[in-house]
Amino acid sequence: MSATIQLKDTSATLYERLRASAKHNFRSVDQEALSRLERSFALEDALATRAHQNWVDEALAGGFRAGSVQRLRKLAAKARAAAA
């Protein structure tokens, strides 16, 4: 399934940067905008995963800090919810 997104009131500066980047990457402006959106979510996911892994590593190493147990429990609950 495909959906349409329309951006309104985009500044000329932002559009020009997007157009130049699209040209550099051999993409249309739409393809470049979608690629950049996808990358931003992938980065967000990677940062969250890294933070979660740090909490697990910290717990396994026994180096608990204040609040570590609560953060680890929240992580475990999220993992269980995602698996369900």
ABEGO torsion letter per residue (X at the ends): XBBBBBBBGBBAAAAAAAAAAAAAAGBBAAAAAAAAAAAAAAAAAAAAAAAAAAAAAAAAAGBBBBGAAAAAAAAAAAAAAAAX
